[in-house]
Amino acid sequence: MFQHLVESLPRRVEAVIAAMFQHLVESLPRRVEAVIASPVPYRPEAGGQPGEPGPGPSVRL
């Protein structure tokens, strides 16, 4: 019985990993929408004040 568990473990792990990535891919549109809808964070290096939106994202796309 133990040998059967050891032999089936890699298949089970692969199935879990595949399901995890499938869920990630399916959730990407929702995640992108949330990022686009979120306010731009305060960035003191851009000369903004707390509560004011910054000039834009600090990461270039």
N, CA, C and O atoms as a Maestro MAE file, in Angstrom:
{
 s_m_m2io_version
 :::
 2.0.0
}

f_m_ct {
 s_m_title
 :::
 protein
 m_atom[244] {
  # First column is atom index #
  i_m_mmod_type
  r_m_x_coord
  r_m_y_coord
  r_m_z_coord
  i_m_residue_number
  s_m_chain_name
  s_m_pdb_residue_name
  s_m_pdb_atom_name
  i_m_atomic_number
  :::
  1 25 0.823 -1.195 0.000 1 A "MET " " N  " 7
  2 3 0.000 0.000 0.000 1 A "MET " " CA " 6
  3 2 0.865 1.256 0.000 1 A "MET " " C  " 6
  4 15 0.592 2.200 -0.742 1 A "MET " " O  " 8
  5 25 1.895 1.270 0.819 2 A "PHE " " N  " 7
  6 3 2.767 2.437 0.886 2 A "PHE " " CA " 6
  7 2 3.423 2.697 -0.468 2 A "PHE " " C  " 6
  8 15 3.550 3.845 -0.893 2 A "PHE " " O  " 8
  9 25 3.830 1.644 -1.128 3 A "GLN " " N  " 7
  10 3 4.468 1.782 -2.440 3 A "GLN " " CA " 6
  11 2 3.507 2.428 -3.445 3 A "GLN " " C  " 6
  12 15 3.919 3.249 -4.264 3 A "GLN " " O  " 8
  13 25 2.243 2.056 -3.377 4 A "HIS " " N  " 7
  14 3 1.241 2.647 -4.271 4 A "HIS " " CA " 6
  15 2 1.135 4.152 -4.029 4 A "HIS " " C  " 6
  16 15 1.036 4.927 -4.980 4 A "HIS " " O  " 8
  17 25 1.156 4.569 -2.765 5 A "LEU " " N  " 7
  18 3 1.097 5.995 -2.447 5 A "LEU " " CA " 6
  19 2 2.317 6.728 -2.992 5 A "LEU " " C  " 6
  20 15 2.198 7.814 -3.560 5 A "LEU " " O  " 8
  21 25 3.483 6.130 -2.816 6 A "VAL " " N  " 7
  22 3 4.721 6.740 -3.300 6 A "VAL " " CA " 6
  23 2 4.694 6.861 -4.824 6 A "VAL " " C  " 6
  24 15 5.129 7.872 -5.374 6 A "VAL " " O  " 8
  25 25 4.193 5.849 -5.495 7 A "GLU " " N  " 7
  26 3 4.148 5.872 -6.955 7 A "GLU " " CA " 6
  27 2 3.117 6.860 -7.493 7 A "GLU " " C  " 6
  28 15 3.315 7.434 -8.564 7 A "GLU " " O  " 8
  29 25 2.028 7.064 -6.771 8 A "SER " " N  " 7
  30 3 0.981 7.964 -7.258 8 A "SER " " CA " 6
  31 2 1.241 9.426 -6.887 8 A "SER " " C  " 6
  32 15 0.594 10.322 -7.428 8 A "SER " " O  " 8
  33 25 2.162 9.670 -5.989 9 A "LEU " " N  " 7
  34 3 2.416 11.036 -5.530 9 A "LEU " " CA " 6
  35 2 2.810 11.987 -6.663 9 A "LEU " " C  " 6
  36 15 2.238 13.074 -6.734 9 A "LEU " " O  " 8
  37 25 3.745 11.652 -7.550 10 A "PRO " " N  " 7
  38 3 4.089 12.602 -8.623 10 A "PRO " " CA " 6
  39 2 2.896 12.988 -9.499 10 A "PRO " " C  " 6
  40 15 2.771 14.148 -9.892 10 A "PRO " " O  " 8
  41 25 2.027 12.042 -9.807 11 A "ARG " " N  " 7
  42 3 0.842 12.365 -10.609 11 A "ARG " " CA " 6
  43 2 -0.077 13.321 -9.860 11 A "ARG " " C  " 6
  44 15 -0.639 14.248 -10.444 11 A "ARG " " O  " 8
  45 25 -0.219 13.086 -8.569 12 A "ARG " " N  " 7
  46 3 -1.084 13.955 -7.754 12 A "ARG " " CA " 6
  47 2 -0.510 15.366 -7.680 12 A "ARG " " C  " 6
  48 15 -1.238 16.352 -7.797 12 A "ARG " " O  " 8
  49 25 0.798 15.448 -7.486 13 A "VAL " " N  " 7
  50 3 1.444 16.762 -7.418 13 A "VAL " " CA " 6
  51 2 1.283 17.492 -8.748 13 A "VAL " " C  " 6
  52 15 0.978 18.685 -8.760 13 A "VAL " " O  " 8
  53 25 1.480 16.802 -9.858 14 A "GLU " " N  " 7
  54 3 1.299 17.413 -11.176 14 A "GLU " " CA " 6
  55 2 -0.130 17.912 -11.354 14 A "GLU " " C  " 6
  56 15 -0.346 18.987 -11.913 14 A "GLU " " O  " 8
  57 25 -1.102 17.145 -10.886 15 A "ALA " " N  " 7
  58 3 -2.501 17.555 -11.011 15 A "ALA " " CA " 6
  59 2 -2.777 18.810 -10.186 15 A "ALA " " C  " 6
  60 15 -3.497 19.703 -10.633 15 A "ALA " " O  " 8
  61 25 -2.212 18.878 -8.995 16 A "VAL " " N  " 7
  62 3 -2.406 20.056 -8.143 16 A "VAL " " CA " 6
  63 2 -1.763 21.277 -8.792 16 A "VAL " " C  " 6
  64 15 -2.365 22.351 -8.824 16 A "VAL " " O  " 8
  65 25 -0.554 21.124 -9.305 17 A "ILE " " N  " 7
  66 3 0.138 22.239 -9.952 17 A "ILE " " CA " 6
  67 2 -0.635 22.702 -11.186 17 A "ILE " " C  " 6
  68 15 -0.792 23.903 -11.403 17 A "ILE " " O  " 8
  69 25 -1.116 21.764 -11.990 18 A "ALA " " N  " 7
  70 3 -1.892 22.124 -13.182 18 A "ALA " " CA " 6
  71 2 -3.156 22.884 -12.796 18 A "ALA " " C  " 6
  72 15 -3.503 23.873 -13.441 18 A "ALA " " O  " 8
  73 25 -3.843 22.438 -11.761 19 A "ALA " " N  " 7
  74 3 -5.064 23.116 -11.313 19 A "ALA " " CA " 6
  75 2 -4.742 24.513 -10.792 19 A "ALA " " C  " 6
  76 15 -5.497 25.456 -11.030 19 A "ALA " " O  " 8
  77 25 -3.629 24.649 -10.085 20 A "MET " " N  " 7
  78 3 -3.224 25.941 -9.551 20 A "MET " " CA " 6
  79 2 -2.958 26.936 -10.687 20 A "MET " " C  " 6
  80 15 -3.421 28.076 -10.632 20 A "MET " " O  " 8
  81 25 -2.216 26.511 -11.710 21 A "PHE " " N  " 7
  82 3 -1.937 27.396 -12.831 21 A "PHE " " CA " 6
  83 2 -3.195 27.695 -13.645 21 A "PHE " " C  " 6
  84 15 -3.355 28.810 -14.142 21 A "PHE " " O  " 8
  85 25 -4.079 26.728 -13.785 22 A "GLN " " N  " 7
  86 3 -5.336 26.963 -14.497 22 A "GLN " " CA " 6
  87 2 -6.149 28.032 -13.782 22 A "GLN " " C  " 6
  88 15 -6.704 28.925 -14.423 22 A "GLN " " O  " 8
  89 25 -6.223 27.947 -12.465 23 A "HIS " " N  " 7
  90 3 -6.949 28.951 -11.687 23 A "HIS " " CA " 6
  91 2 -6.294 30.322 -11.846 23 A "HIS " " C  " 6
  92 15 -6.988 31.329 -11.982 23 A "HIS " " O  " 8
  93 25 -4.965 30.365 -11.829 24 A "LEU " " N  " 7
  94 3 -4.251 31.628 -11.998 24 A "LEU " " CA " 6
  95 2 -4.576 32.256 -13.354 24 A "LEU " " C  " 6
  96 15 -4.866 33.449 -13.433 24 A "LEU " " O  " 8
  97 25 -4.527 31.463 -14.407 25 A "VAL " " N  " 7
  98 3 -4.826 31.966 -15.751 25 A "VAL " " CA " 6
  99 2 -6.265 32.468 -15.826 25 A "VAL " " C  " 6
  100 15 -6.521 33.523 -16.405 25 A "VAL " " O  " 8
  101 25 -7.197 31.730 -15.251 26 A "GLU " " N  " 7
  102 3 -8.602 32.141 -15.287 26 A "GLU " " CA " 6
  103 2 -8.850 33.414 -14.484 26 A "GLU " " C  " 6
  104 15 -9.773 34.166 -14.798 26 A "GLU " " O  " 8
  105 25 -8.045 33.668 -13.456 27 A "SER " " N  " 7
  106 3 -8.252 34.847 -12.621 27 A "SER " " CA " 6
  107 2 -7.508 36.080 -13.134 27 A "SER " " C  " 6
  108 15 -7.702 37.170 -12.596 27 A "SER " " O  " 8
  109 25 -6.666 35.941 -14.154 28 A "LEU " " N  " 7
  110 3 -5.881 37.076 -14.641 28 A "LEU " " CA " 6
  111 2 -6.736 38.256 -15.115 28 A "LEU " " C  " 6
  112 15 -6.411 39.391 -14.765 28 A "LEU " " O  " 8
  113 25 -7.800 38.059 -15.883 29 A "PRO " " N  " 7
  114 3 -8.595 39.231 -16.281 29 A "PRO " " CA " 6
  115 2 -9.125 40.021 -15.080 29 A "PRO " " C  " 6
  116 15 -9.098 41.251 -15.086 29 A "PRO " " O  " 8
  117 25 -9.600 39.326 -14.068 30 A "ARG " " N  " 7
  118 3 -10.105 40.001 -12.865 30 A "ARG " " CA " 6
  119 2 -8.980 40.747 -12.164 30 A "ARG " " C  " 6
  120 15 -9.179 41.867 -11.694 30 A "ARG " " O  " 8
  121 25 -7.805 40.142 -12.088 31 A "ARG " " N  " 7
  122 3 -6.667 40.782 -11.427 31 A "ARG " " CA " 6
  123 2 -6.215 42.026 -12.182 31 A "ARG " " C  " 6
  124 15 -5.908 43.049 -11.571 31 A "ARG " " O  " 8
  125 25 -6.173 41.939 -13.512 32 A "VAL " " N  " 7
  126 3 -5.768 43.093 -14.322 32 A "VAL " " CA " 6
  127 2 -6.777 44.227 -14.152 32 A "VAL " " C  " 6
  128 15 -6.382 45.384 -14.007 32 A "VAL " " O  " 8
  129 25 -8.064 43.914 -14.168 33 A "GLU " " N  " 7
  130 3 -9.086 44.938 -13.958 33 A "GLU " " CA " 6
  131 2 -8.920 45.607 -12.599 33 A "GLU " " C  " 6
  132 15 -9.085 46.822 -12.489 33 A "GLU " " O  " 8
  133 25 -8.598 44.842 -11.570 34 A "ALA " " N  " 7
  134 3 -8.414 45.408 -10.234 34 A "ALA " " CA " 6
  135 2 -7.217 46.351 -10.199 34 A "ALA " " C  " 6
  136 15 -7.274 47.401 -9.558 34 A "ALA " " O  " 8
  137 25 -6.142 45.988 -10.876 35 A "VAL " " N  " 7
  138 3 -4.960 46.855 -10.909 35 A "VAL " " CA " 6
  139 2 -5.278 48.143 -11.656 35 A "VAL " " C  " 6
  140 15 -4.901 49.227 -11.211 35 A "VAL " " O  " 8
  141 25 -5.966 48.036 -12.784 36 A "ILE " " N  " 7
  142 3 -6.310 49.224 -13.565 36 A "ILE " " CA " 6
  143 2 -7.247 50.137 -12.778 36 A "ILE " " C  " 6
  144 15 -7.117 51.359 -12.848 36 A "ILE " " O  " 8
  145 25 -8.178 49.569 -12.042 37 A "ALA " " N  " 7
  146 3 -9.151 50.360 -11.287 37 A "ALA " " CA " 6
  147 2 -8.585 50.934 -9.995 37 A "ALA " " C  " 6
  148 15 -9.182 51.847 -9.424 37 A "ALA " " O  " 8
  149 25 -7.462 50.431 -9.522 38 A "SER " " N  " 7
  150 3 -6.922 50.894 -8.245 38 A "SER " " CA " 6
  151 2 -6.321 52.284 -8.401 38 A "SER " " C  " 6
  152 15 -5.804 52.628 -9.464 38 A "SER " " O  " 8
  153 25 -6.392 53.087 -7.332 39 A "PRO " " N  " 7
  154 3 -5.789 54.414 -7.400 39 A "PRO " " CA " 6
  155 2 -4.264 54.295 -7.445 39 A "PRO " " C  " 6
  156 15 -3.682 53.331 -6.946 39 A "PRO " " O  " 8
  157 25 -3.647 55.283 -8.043 40 A "VAL " " N  " 7
  158 3 -2.187 55.295 -8.108 40 A "VAL " " CA " 6
  159 2 -1.667 55.623 -6.714 40 A "VAL " " C  " 6
  160 15 -2.137 56.583 -6.104 40 A "VAL " " O  " 8
  161 25 -0.724 54.867 -6.197 41 A "PRO " " N  " 7
  162 3 -0.241 55.116 -4.836 41 A "PRO " " CA " 6
  163 2 0.540 56.422 -4.731 41 A "PRO " " C  " 6
  164 15 1.102 56.912 -5.710 41 A "PRO " " O  " 8
  165 25 0.560 56.967 -3.524 42 A "TYR " " N  " 7
  166 3 1.335 58.163 -3.209 42 A "TYR " " CA " 6
  167 2 2.817 57.871 -3.405 42 A "TYR " " C  " 6
  168 15 3.337 56.880 -2.892 42 A "TYR " " O  " 8
  169 25 3.489 58.737 -4.149 43 A "ARG " " N  " 7
  170 3 4.924 58.559 -4.392 43 A "ARG " " CA " 6
  171 2 5.647 59.851 -4.046 43 A "ARG " " C  " 6
  172 15 5.626 60.796 -4.835 43 A "ARG " " O  " 8
  173 25 6.294 59.912 -2.867 44 A "PRO " " N  " 7
  174 3 6.965 61.158 -2.470 44 A "PRO " " CA " 6
  175 2 8.060 61.572 -3.444 44 A "PRO " " C  " 6
  176 15 8.316 62.766 -3.605 44 A "PRO " " O  " 8
  177 25 8.716 60.608 -4.099 45 A "GLU " " N  " 7
  178 3 9.786 60.961 -5.034 45 A "GLU " " CA " 6
  179 2 9.254 61.712 -6.247 45 A "GLU " " C  " 6
  180 15 10.023 62.347 -6.969 45 A "GLU " " O  " 8
  181 25 7.942 61.644 -6.479 46 A "ALA " " N  " 7
  182 3 7.335 62.354 -7.605 46 A "ALA " " CA " 6
  183 2 6.810 63.719 -7.180 46 A "ALA " " C  " 6
  184 15 6.211 64.428 -7.989 46 A "ALA " " O  " 8
  185 25 7.026 64.097 -5.919 47 A "GLY " " N  " 7
  186 3 6.614 65.407 -5.444 47 A "GLY " " CA " 6
  187 2 5.168 65.493 -5.013 47 A "GLY " " C  " 6
  188 15 4.667 66.597 -4.799 47 A "GLY " " O  " 8
  189 25 4.485 64.390 -4.878 48 A "GLY " " N  " 7
  190 3 3.087 64.400 -4.467 48 A "GLY " " CA " 6
  191 2 2.929 64.539 -2.963 48 A "GLY " " C  " 6
  192 15 3.893 64.409 -2.209 48 A "GLY " " O  " 8
  193 25 1.721 64.800 -2.545 49 A "GLN " " N  " 7
  194 3 1.384 64.892 -1.132 49 A "GLN " " CA " 6
  195 2 0.513 63.699 -0.760 49 A "GLN " " C  " 6
  196 15 -0.156 63.136 -1.626 49 A "GLN " " O  " 8
  197 25 0.508 63.300 0.519 50 A "PRO " " N  " 7
  198 3 -0.358 62.187 0.919 50 A "PRO " " CA " 6
  199 2 -1.808 62.473 0.532 50 A "PRO " " C  " 6
  200 15 -2.311 63.577 0.743 50 A "PRO " " O  " 8
  201 25 -2.456 61.490 -0.024 51 A "GLY " " N  " 7
  202 3 -3.843 61.634 -0.444 51 A "GLY " " CA " 6
  203 2 -3.998 62.060 -1.889 51 A "GLY " " C  " 6
  204 15 -5.085 61.951 -2.455 51 A "GLY " " O  " 8
  205 25 -2.914 62.547 -2.498 52 A "GLU " " N  " 7
  206 3 -2.964 62.935 -3.910 52 A "GLU " " CA " 6
  207 2 -2.478 61.781 -4.764 52 A "GLU " " C  " 6
  208 15 -1.523 61.098 -4.396 52 A "GLU " " O  " 8
  209 25 -3.117 61.558 -5.888 53 A "PRO " " N  " 7
  210 3 -2.592 60.504 -6.763 53 A "PRO " " CA " 6
  211 2 -1.271 60.947 -7.373 53 A "PRO " " C  " 6
  212 15 -1.059 62.133 -7.626 53 A "PRO " " O  " 8
  213 25 -0.408 60.011 -7.602 54 A "GLY " " N  " 7
  214 3 0.866 60.312 -8.251 54 A "GLY " " CA " 6
  215 2 0.668 60.518 -9.736 54 A "GLY " " C  " 6
  216 15 -0.453 60.403 -10.231 54 A "GLY " " O  " 8
  217 25 1.743 60.823 -10.462 55 A "PRO " " N  " 7
  218 3 1.630 61.083 -11.890 55 A "PRO " " CA " 6
  219 2 1.386 59.841 -12.733 55 A "PRO " " C  " 6
  220 15 1.054 59.954 -13.913 55 A "PRO " " O  " 8
  221 25 1.544 58.671 -12.155 56 A "GLY " " N  " 7
  222 3 1.341 57.442 -12.912 56 A "GLY " " CA " 6
  223 2 2.159 56.323 -12.319 56 A "GLY " " C  " 6
  224 15 2.860 56.516 -11.326 56 A "GLY " " O  " 8
  225 25 2.076 55.171 -12.912 57 A "PRO " " N  " 7
  226 3 2.826 54.034 -12.376 57 A "PRO " " CA " 6
  227 2 4.323 54.249 -12.498 57 A "PRO " " C  " 6
  228 15 4.796 54.887 -13.439 57 A "PRO " " O  " 8
  229 25 5.063 53.713 -11.541 58 A "SER " " N  " 7
  230 3 6.516 53.850 -11.574 58 A "SER " " CA " 6
  231 2 7.152 52.776 -12.443 58 A "SER " " C  " 6
  232 15 8.353 52.824 -12.709 58 A "SER " " O  " 8
  233 25 6.366 51.819 -12.882 59 A "VAL " " N  " 7
  234 3 6.877 50.743 -13.728 59 A "VAL " " CA " 6
  235 2 6.424 51.005 -15.153 59 A "VAL " " C  " 6
  236 15 5.239 51.223 -15.406 59 A "VAL " " O  " 8
  237 25 7.353 50.983 -16.064 60 A "ARG " " N  " 7
  238 3 6.992 51.189 -17.470 60 A "ARG " " CA " 6
  239 2 6.520 49.877 -18.065 60 A "ARG " " C  " 6
  240 15 7.164 48.842 -17.889 60 A "ARG " " O  " 8
  241 25 5.411 49.915 -18.760 61 A "LEU " " N  " 7
  242 3 4.864 48.711 -19.378 61 A "LEU " " CA " 6
  243 2 5.269 48.625 -20.819 61 A "LEU " " C  " 6
  244 15 4.900 47.674 -21.508 61 A "LEU " " O  " 8
  :::
 }
 m_bond[243] {
  # First column is bond index #
  i_m_from
  i_m_to
  i_m_order
  :::
  1 1 2 1
  2 2 3 1
  3 3 4 2
  4 3 5 1
  5 5 6 1
  6 6 7 1
  7 7 8 2
  8 7 9 1
  9 9 10 1
  10 10 11 1
  11 11 12 2
  12 11 13 1
  13 13 14 1
  14 14 15 1
  15 15 16 2
  16 15 17 1
  17 17 18 1
  18 18 19 1
  19 19 20 2
  20 19 21 1
  21 21 22 1
  22 22 23 1
  23 23 24 2
  24 23 25 1
  25 25 26 1
  26 26 27 1
  27 27 28 2
  28 27 29 1
  29 29 30 1
  30 30 31 1
  31 31 32 2
  32 31 33 1
  33 33 34 1
  34 34 35 1
  35 35 36 2
  36 35 37 1
  37 37 38 1
  38 38 39 1
  39 39 40 2
  40 39 41 1
  41 41 42 1
  42 42 43 1
  43 43 44 2
  44 43 45 1
  45 45 46 1
  46 46 47 1
  47 47 48 2
  48 47 49 1
  49 49 50 1
  50 50 51 1
  51 51 52 2
  52 51 53 1
  53 53 54 1
  54 54 55 1
  55 55 56 2
  56 55 57 1
  57 57 58 1
  58 58 59 1
  59 59 60 2
  60 59 61 1
  61 61 62 1
  62 62 63 1
  63 63 64 2
  64 63 65 1
  65 65 66 1
  66 66 67 1
  67 67 68 2
  68 67 69 1
  69 69 70 1
  70 70 71 1
  71 71 72 2
  72 71 73 1
  73 73 74 1
  74 74 75 1
  75 75 76 2
  76 75 77 1
  77 77 78 1
  78 78 79 1
  79 79 80 2
  80 79 81 1
  81 81 82 1
  82 82 83 1
  83 83 84 2
  84 83 85 1
  85 85 86 1
  86 86 87 1
  87 87 88 2
  88 87 89 1
  89 89 90 1
  90 90 91 1
  91 91 92 2
  92 91 93 1
  93 93 94 1
  94 94 95 1
  95 95 96 2
  96 95 97 1
  97 97 98 1
  98 98 99 1
  99 99 100 2
  100 99 101 1
  101 101 102 1
  102 102 103 1
  103 103 104 2
  104 103 105 1
  105 105 106 1
  106 106 107 1
  107 107 108 2
  108 107 109 1
  109 109 110 1
  110 110 111 1
  111 111 112 2
  112 111 113 1
  113 113 114 1
  114 114 115 1
  115 115 116 2
  116 115 117 1
  117 117 118 1
  118 118 119 1
  119 119 120 2
  120 119 121 1
  121 121 122 1
  122 122 123 1
  123 123 124 2
  124 123 125 1
  125 125 126 1
  126 126 127 1
  127 127 128 2
  128 127 129 1
  129 129 130 1
  130 130 131 1
  131 131 132 2
  132 131 133 1
  133 133 134 1
  134 134 135 1
  135 135 136 2
  136 135 137 1
  137 137 138 1
  138 138 139 1
  139 139 140 2
  140 139 141 1
  141 141 142 1
  142 142 143 1
  143 143 144 2
  144 143 145 1
  145 145 146 1
  146 146 147 1
  147 147 148 2
  148 147 149 1
  149 149 150 1
  150 150 151 1
  151 151 152 2
  152 151 153 1
  153 153 154 1
  154 154 155 1
  155 155 156 2
  156 155 157 1
  157 157 158 1
  158 158 159 1
  159 159 160 2
  160 159 161 1
  161 161 162 1
  162 162 163 1
  163 163 164 2
  164 163 165 1
  165 165 166 1
  166 166 167 1
  167 167 168 2
  168 167 169 1
  169 169 170 1
  170 170 171 1
  171 171 172 2
  172 171 173 1
  173 173 174 1
  174 174 175 1
  175 175 176 2
  176 175 177 1
  177 177 178 1
  178 178 179 1
  179 179 180 2
  180 179 181 1
  181 181 182 1
  182 182 183 1
  183 183 184 2
  184 183 185 1
  185 185 186 1
  186 186 187 1
  187 187 188 2
  188 187 189 1
  189 189 190 1
  190 190 191 1
  191 191 192 2
  192 191 193 1
  193 193 194 1
  194 194 195 1
  195 195 196 2
  196 195 197 1
  197 197 198 1
  198 198 199 1
  199 199 200 2
  200 199 201 1
  201 201 202 1
  202 202 203 1
  203 203 204 2
  204 203 205 1
  205 205 206 1
  206 206 207 1
  207 207 208 2
  208 207 209 1
  209 209 210 1
  210 210 211 1
  211 211 212 2
  212 211 213 1
  213 213 214 1
  214 214 215 1
  215 215 216 2
  216 215 217 1
  217 217 218 1
  218 218 219 1
  219 219 220 2
  220 219 221 1
  221 221 222 1
  222 222 223 1
  223 223 224 2
  224 223 225 1
  225 225 226 1
  226 226 227 1
  227 227 228 2
  228 227 229 1
  229 229 230 1
  230 230 231 1
  231 231 232 2
  232 231 233 1
  233 233 234 1
  234 234 235 1
  235 235 236 2
  236 235 237 1
  237 237 238 1
  238 238 239 1
  239 239 240 2
  240 239 241 1
  241 241 242 1
  242 242 243 1
  243 243 244 2
  :::
 }
}
